[in-house]
Amino acid sequence: MWRFILRENAANYRRLMQAESDGERRLSLKLLVEAAERELTELDEASHHAHAAREVAVGRLLQVFLDDAVRMHKADFGNIQLYEPETQSLLIGAQRNFRKPFLDHFAL
C-alpha cells in the first residue's frame, strides 16, 4: 500500500513539475519526486532483506524438522521436498546425507 502511495505521489509531483513555470516551485517539486523515489528504493531494499531473512529462517526451520525426524526414526537419510507451483516441480528444502546426483535431480 505504501509503495502505491509513494509511486502515485512521485507521478503527481512529476506532472506538476512539468506544468510549473516558476523555477523555484519546479525545484521544490523535483526535490519531492527525488525524496519519494529514495523512499521507494529504501522500502524495496528493506523488503528484499526481510524476504532473504525469511528464506534463511524457513531453511533453518526445515533443517531442524528434518534433523528431528531423522533422529526420531534412526534414519541414515532424509529430505524435505517442497512443491514449486510455478515450475510444477519438487525442490529440496532440507536434506541429510544425500549425494550430489540425487540433489542435482531436484535442482532448478
CNS distance restraints for C-alpha pairs under 8 A (distance, minus, plus):
assign (resid   1 and name CA) (resid   5 and name CA) 6.46 0.50 0.50
assign (resid   2 and name CA) (resid   6 and name CA) 6.18 0.50 0.50
assign (resid   3 and name CA) (resid   7 and name CA) 6.07 0.50 0.50
assign (resid   3 and name CA) (resid  40 and name CA) 6.41 0.50 0.50
assign (resid   3 and name CA) (resid  43 and name CA) 7.75 0.50 0.50
assign (resid   4 and name CA) (resid   8 and name CA) 6.08 0.50 0.50
assign (resid   5 and name CA) (resid   9 and name CA) 6.02 0.50 0.50
assign (resid   6 and name CA) (resid  10 and name CA) 6.11 0.50 0.50
assign (resid   6 and name CA) (resid  36 and name CA) 5.71 0.50 0.50
assign (resid   6 and name CA) (resid  37 and name CA) 7.53 0.50 0.50
assign (resid   6 and name CA) (resid  39 and name CA) 7.78 0.50 0.50
assign (resid   6 and name CA) (resid  40 and name CA) 6.65 0.50 0.50
assign (resid   7 and name CA) (resid  11 and name CA) 6.14 0.50 0.50
assign (resid   7 and name CA) (resid  36 and name CA) 7.40 0.50 0.50
assign (resid   7 and name CA) (resid  37 and name CA) 7.70 0.50 0.50
assign (resid   7 and name CA) (resid  40 and name CA) 7.69 0.50 0.50
assign (resid   8 and name CA) (resid  12 and name CA) 6.08 0.50 0.50
assign (resid   9 and name CA) (resid  13 and name CA) 6.07 0.50 0.50
assign (resid   9 and name CA) (resid  33 and name CA) 7.66 0.50 0.50
assign (resid   9 and name CA) (resid  36 and name CA) 7.18 0.50 0.50
assign (resid  10 and name CA) (resid  14 and name CA) 6.15 0.50 0.50
assign (resid  10 and name CA) (resid  32 and name CA) 7.36 0.50 0.50
assign (resid  10 and name CA) (resid  33 and name CA) 4.87 0.50 0.50
assign (resid  10 and name CA) (resid  34 and name CA) 7.95 0.50 0.50
assign (resid  10 and name CA) (resid  36 and name CA) 5.82 0.50 0.50
assign (resid  10 and name CA) (resid  37 and name CA) 6.93 0.50 0.50
assign (resid  11 and name CA) (resid  15 and name CA) 6.31 0.50 0.50
assign (resid  11 and name CA) (resid  33 and name CA) 7.83 0.50 0.50
assign (resid  12 and name CA) (resid  16 and name CA) 6.18 0.50 0.50
assign (resid  13 and name CA) (resid  17 and name CA) 5.91 0.50 0.50
assign (resid  13 and name CA) (resid  29 and name CA) 5.75 0.50 0.50
assign (resid  13 and name CA) (resid  30 and name CA) 7.40 0.50 0.50
assign (resid  13 and name CA) (resid  32 and name CA) 6.95 0.50 0.50
assign (resid  13 and name CA) (resid  33 and name CA) 5.94 0.50 0.50
assign (resid  14 and name CA) (resid  18 and name CA) 6.19 0.50 0.50
assign (resid  14 and name CA) (resid  29 and name CA) 7.31 0.50 0.50
assign (resid  14 and name CA) (resid  30 and name CA) 7.35 0.50 0.50
assign (resid  14 and name CA) (resid  33 and name CA) 6.69 0.50 0.50
assign (resid  15 and name CA) (resid  19 and name CA) 6.43 0.50 0.50
assign (resid  16 and name CA) (resid  20 and name CA) 6.00 0.50 0.50
assign (resid  16 and name CA) (resid  29 and name CA) 7.41 0.50 0.50
assign (resid  17 and name CA) (resid  25 and name CA) 7.81 0.50 0.50
assign (resid  17 and name CA) (resid  26 and name CA) 5.14 0.50 0.50
assign (resid  17 and name CA) (resid  29 and name CA) 5.75 0.50 0.50
assign (resid  17 and name CA) (resid  30 and name CA) 6.82 0.50 0.50
assign (resid  18 and name CA) (resid  26 and name CA) 7.85 0.50 0.50
assign (resid  20 and name CA) (resid  25 and name CA) 7.04 0.50 0.50
assign (resid  20 and name CA) (resid  26 and name CA) 5.98 0.50 0.50
assign (resid  21 and name CA) (resid  25 and name CA) 7.93 0.50 0.50
assign (resid  21 and name CA) (resid  26 and name CA) 7.22 0.50 0.50
assign (resid  22 and name CA) (resid  26 and name CA) 6.18 0.50 0.50
assign (resid  23 and name CA) (resid  27 and name CA) 6.20 0.50 0.50
assign (resid  24 and name CA) (resid  28 and name CA) 6.37 0.50 0.50
assign (resid  25 and name CA) (resid  29 and name CA) 6.24 0.50 0.50
assign (resid  26 and name CA) (resid  30 and name CA) 6.05 0.50 0.50
assign (resid  27 and name CA) (resid  31 and name CA) 6.22 0.50 0.50
assign (resid  28 and name CA) (resid  32 and name CA) 6.37 0.50 0.50
assign (resid  29 and name CA) (resid  33 and name CA) 6.24 0.50 0.50
assign (resid  30 and name CA) (resid  34 and name CA) 6.21 0.50 0.50
assign (resid  31 and name CA) (resid  35 and name CA) 6.09 0.50 0.50
assign (resid  32 and name CA) (resid  36 and name CA) 6.16 0.50 0.50
assign (resid  33 and name CA) (resid  37 and name CA) 6.16 0.50 0.50
assign (resid  34 and name CA) (resid  38 and name CA) 5.99 0.50 0.50
assign (resid  35 and name CA) (resid  39 and name CA) 6.13 0.50 0.50
assign (resid  36 and name CA) (resid  40 and name CA) 6.17 0.50 0.50
assign (resid  37 and name CA) (resid  41 and name CA) 6.22 0.50 0.50
assign (resid  38 and name CA) (resid  42 and name CA) 6.24 0.50 0.50
assign (resid  39 and name CA) (resid  43 and name CA) 6.04 0.50 0.50
assign (resid  40 and name CA) (resid  44 and name CA) 6.12 0.50 0.50
assign (resid  41 and name CA) (resid  45 and name CA) 6.15 0.50 0.50
assign (resid  42 and name CA) (resid  46 and name CA) 6.10 0.50 0.50
assign (resid  43 and name CA) (resid  47 and name CA) 6.08 0.50 0.50
assign (resid  44 and name CA) (resid  48 and name CA) 6.19 0.50 0.50
assign (resid  45 and name CA) (resid  49 and name CA) 6.25 0.50 0.50
assign (resid  46 and name CA) (resid  50 and name CA) 6.11 0.50 0.50
assign (resid  47 and name CA) (resid  51 and name CA) 6.06 0.50 0.50
assign (resid  48 and name CA) (resid  52 and name CA) 6.10 0.50 0.50
assign (resid  49 and name CA) (resid  53 and name CA) 6.07 0.50 0.50
assign (resid  50 and name CA) (resid  54 and name CA) 6.08 0.50 0.50
assign (resid  51 and name CA) (resid  55 and name CA) 6.25 0.50 0.50
assign (resid  52 and name CA) (resid  56 and name CA) 6.28 0.50 0.50
assign (resid  53 and name CA) (resid  57 and name CA) 6.10 0.50 0.50
assign (resid  54 and name CA) (resid  58 and name CA) 6.06 0.50 0.50
assign (resid  55 and name CA) (resid  59 and name CA) 6.09 0.50 0.50
assign (resid  56 and name CA) (resid  60 and name CA) 6.21 0.50 0.50
assign (resid  57 and name CA) (resid  61 and name CA) 6.13 0.50 0.50
assign (resid  58 and name CA) (resid  62 and name CA) 6.09 0.50 0.50
assign (resid  59 and name CA) (resid  63 and name CA) 6.22 0.50 0.50
assign (resid  59 and name CA) (resid  93 and name CA) 6.61 0.50 0.50
assign (resid  59 and name CA) (resid  94 and name CA) 6.89 0.50 0.50
assign (resid  60 and name CA) (resid  64 and name CA) 6.25 0.50 0.50
assign (resid  61 and name CA) (resid  65 and name CA) 6.27 0.50 0.50
assign (resid  62 and name CA) (resid  66 and name CA) 6.08 0.50 0.50
assign (resid  62 and name CA) (resid  80 and name CA) 7.34 0.50 0.50
assign (resid  62 and name CA) (resid  93 and name CA) 6.74 0.50 0.50
assign (resid  62 and name CA) (resid  94 and name CA) 5.92 0.50 0.50
assign (resid  63 and name CA) (resid  67 and name CA) 5.98 0.50 0.50
assign (resid  63 and name CA) (resid  94 and name CA) 5.37 0.50 0.50
assign (resid  63 and name CA) (resid  95 and name CA) 7.28 0.50 0.50
assign (resid  64 and name CA) (resid  68 and name CA) 6.18 0.50 0.50
assign (resid  65 and name CA) (resid  69 and name CA) 6.21 0.50 0.50
assign (resid  66 and name CA) (resid  70 and name CA) 6.04 0.50 0.50
assign (resid  66 and name CA) (resid  78 and name CA) 6.83 0.50 0.50
assign (resid  66 and name CA) (resid  79 and name CA) 6.71 0.50 0.50
assign (resid  66 and name CA) (resid  80 and name CA) 6.90 0.50 0.50
assign (resid  66 and name CA) (resid  94 and name CA) 6.95 0.50 0.50
assign (resid  66 and name CA) (resid  95 and name CA) 7.27 0.50 0.50
assign (resid  66 and name CA) (resid  96 and name CA) 7.80 0.50 0.50
assign (resid  67 and name CA) (resid  71 and name CA) 6.06 0.50 0.50
assign (resid  67 and name CA) (resid  96 and name CA) 7.79 0.50 0.50
assign (resid  68 and name CA) (resid  72 and name CA) 5.93 0.50 0.50
assign (resid  69 and name CA) (resid  73 and name CA) 6.09 0.50 0.50
assign (resid  70 and name CA) (resid  74 and name CA) 5.71 0.50 0.50
assign (resid  70 and name CA) (resid  75 and name CA) 4.97 0.50 0.50
assign (resid  70 and name CA) (resid  76 and name CA) 7.09 0.50 0.50
assign (resid  70 and name CA) (resid  77 and name CA) 7.00 0.50 0.50
assign (resid  70 and name CA) (resid  78 and name CA) 6.23 0.50 0.50
assign (resid  71 and name CA) (resid  75 and name CA) 6.61 0.50 0.50
assign (resid  76 and name CA) (resid  96 and name CA) 7.93 0.50 0.50
assign (resid  76 and name CA) (resid  97 and name CA) 7.14 0.50 0.50
assign (resid  77 and name CA) (resid  95 and name CA) 7.71 0.50 0.50
assign (resid  77 and name CA) (resid  96 and name CA) 5.44 0.50 0.50
assign (resid  77 and name CA) (resid  97 and name CA) 5.36 0.50 0.50
assign (resid  77 and name CA) (resid  98 and name CA) 6.56 0.50 0.50
assign (resid  78 and name CA) (resid  95 and name CA) 5.68 0.50 0.50
assign (resid  78 and name CA) (resid  96 and name CA) 5.20 0.50 0.50
assign (resid  78 and name CA) (resid  97 and name CA) 7.23 0.50 0.50
assign (resid  78 and name CA) (resid  98 and name CA) 7.70 0.50 0.50
assign (resid  79 and name CA) (resid  92 and name CA) 6.84 0.50 0.50
assign (resid  79 and name CA) (resid  93 and name CA) 7.43 0.50 0.50
assign (resid  79 and name CA) (resid  94 and name CA) 5.52 0.50 0.50
assign (resid  79 and name CA) (resid  95 and name CA) 4.06 0.50 0.50
assign (resid  79 and name CA) (resid  96 and name CA) 6.20 0.50 0.50
assign (resid  80 and name CA) (resid  92 and name CA) 5.97 0.50 0.50
assign (resid  80 and name CA) (resid  93 and name CA) 5.41 0.50 0.50
assign (resid  80 and name CA) (resid  94 and name CA) 5.21 0.50 0.50
assign (resid  80 and name CA) (resid  95 and name CA) 6.35 0.50 0.50
assign (resid  81 and name CA) (resid  90 and name CA) 5.92 0.50 0.50
assign (resid  81 and name CA) (resid  91 and name CA) 5.38 0.50 0.50
assign (resid  81 and name CA) (resid  92 and name CA) 4.56 0.50 0.50
assign (resid  81 and name CA) (resid  93 and name CA) 5.47 0.50 0.50
assign (resid  81 and name CA) (resid  94 and name CA) 7.28 0.50 0.50
assign (resid  82 and name CA) (resid  90 and name CA) 5.43 0.50 0.50
assign (resid  82 and name CA) (resid  91 and name CA) 5.12 0.50 0.50
assign (resid  82 and name CA) (resid  92 and name CA) 6.23 0.50 0.50
assign (resid  82 and name CA) (resid  93 and name CA) 5.98 0.50 0.50
assign (resid  83 and name CA) (resid  88 and name CA) 6.91 0.50 0.50
assign (resid  83 and name CA) (resid  89 and name CA) 5.81 0.50 0.50
assign (resid  83 and name CA) (resid  90 and name CA) 4.57 0.50 0.50
assign (resid  83 and name CA) (resid  91 and name CA) 6.34 0.50 0.50
assign (resid  84 and name CA) (resid  88 and name CA) 5.46 0.50 0.50
assign (resid  84 and name CA) (resid  89 and name CA) 5.34 0.50 0.50
assign (resid  84 and name CA) (resid  90 and name CA) 5.95 0.50 0.50
assign (resid  84 and name CA) (resid  91 and name CA) 6.89 0.50 0.50
assign (resid  85 and name CA) (resid  89 and name CA) 6.92 0.50 0.50
assign (resid  89 and name CA) (resid 106 and name CA) 7.99 0.50 0.50
assign (resid  90 and name CA) (resid 106 and name CA) 6.31 0.50 0.50
assign (resid  91 and name CA) (resid 106 and name CA) 5.38 0.50 0.50
assign (resid  91 and name CA) (resid 107 and name CA) 6.55 0.50 0.50
assign (resid  91 and name CA) (resid 108 and name CA) 7.64 0.50 0.50
assign (resid  92 and name CA) (resid 103 and name CA) 7.37 0.50 0.50
assign (resid  92 and name CA) (resid 106 and name CA) 6.38 0.50 0.50
assign (resid  92 and name CA) (resid 107 and name CA) 7.59 0.50 0.50
assign (resid  98 and name CA) (resid 102 and name CA) 6.57 0.50 0.50
assign (resid  98 and name CA) (resid 103 and name CA) 6.87 0.50 0.50
assign (resid  99 and name CA) (resid 103 and name CA) 6.52 0.50 0.50
assign (resid 100 and name CA) (resid 104 and name CA) 5.84 0.50 0.50
assign (resid 101 and name CA) (resid 105 and name CA) 6.35 0.50 0.50
assign (resid 102 and name CA) (resid 106 and name CA) 7.19 0.50 0.50
assign (resid 103 and name CA) (resid 107 and name CA) 6.38 0.50 0.50
